[in-house]
């Protein structure tokens, strides 16, 4: 089966003054449909750069990136924007909602850029907000919502285009532990519903939610391991006992 | 076809979204928006008022020219406008009575022929004196040639004109100043050193081009005029009113033939007289008026230009402030064009609001101009002003919007 994400020898070089910084020095990996992957690494490891390239926000200096079998390494800005719009749902640490728009409009936004008609947009946005449990907060602006609620709006926005991957960058980084756990629970459910989730984090206990952990160090894949999902096992065990 | 309509609906959505964002942004920065818009308001007020004033000038001119008579030919010594050498023109012979007689006898396409000459003289009645009144020597056909009507009495009769009787018809201002309380009819006034009996008073005519009053005049028989106010018998003008405006050119050719014959000019010689018509004034005015309008609109346009710079400046600030927002929009799939349109719409909306406010201010001001220079703000100026304000918005918004559309999403998202 064609992987959703196929990276081969991806490098990214930034020129700073007269020195070249190799943020990525040859990364190869495949991610398949309905995987739950955590990308881990200390700061400066290149994990943010990798996330930007996987998210089509940036293009690699060299190497091949195929998204659903389509080469995206050489696409221009507008083509990448289309991929981001249709295929990728972003969830950010700082939520990144539009401050002056209410929850419904925030969630609807990707469909506006996707050219979906107004009635369908509204209906799907309502449905997505219902999915994350915010149907009664639809007309609230971000500053009238709690941190957890804001992140739920962002998740609803990521879900609305039914993307191939959900790319979450430190989604619990700005939340307290309890709220963070709730958000991670939501990701787990989304994974069980068939979504492909890529989680970028530097927290071990967050990464433990995933089925597979890719560790990045000095711009390279240090370890790529499948883990028996301990948290889920624990939860299941609890139910069994 | 379906693809076309879905494209149209996409652009409409894009535009609507842009408009919505613009008004959110304008509302969020009320003070800043008001101050920025002020530049456009001032620009639009000055441009529309200038346009209105120019319109007023044109109207005043057309009205003044209309008084000269659109269907009248003026046979004079000199043309009103000429490229010919003044040294040659200067040696032309005077227009004389015999020429007027020849025209009068032979013309077939004219309804009236009148002879006119002028001089400046003081006019006196009792203890009142008016200096520098224009004394016009003419004949009984003058009032018909010029479509004049009288408020009192009558114009001179053919007998009085031919006989050179000491009778006078007063312009409205002269009558008013000499006879503030009395009926002037039948009274004897002094024109220069000579006594004249008042026959009638002309209706008020206003000013020619807003300067030279047509009411500060008196009209006397031309035969007497040359005896008393000018020592020589030359230097008069013949005014010929065509039967119809449509045959003005034919009448001009006919009169020209008569004049050439009367002067015995050989077939190849140039005319040594001029047949003027108001079209020449109109042409001259249009040239001068065009220059005035051009300079005026240019200077007021500078105000609009400065307003545009203000818009551009504030749009740059707006783009910088909203870098993060642009990053978010790009991350979730907004193409460059959408971002460009969003900021263009915002700049255009700011300017359009300025334009509408500007017109709302300029309209009452144009009513004030109206009291001095009869005019009305033409609808075309309103429409043009609104289009210009949108245009200014799009032009001055383009650079900031372009910069916004080119922002790198990674950098923009990182911006705090």
Interface residues (C-beta under 8 A of the other chain):
Chain A: X52 X55 X57 X58 X77 X78 X81 X82 X84 X85 X86 X90 X92 X96 X97 X98 X99 X100 X101 X109 X110 X112 X113 X114 X115 X117 X118 X157
Chain B: X6 X9 X10 X13 X14 X17 X24 X25 X28 X324 X325 X327 X328 X329 X330 X331 X332 X333 X334 X335 X336 X337 X338 X409 X410 X413
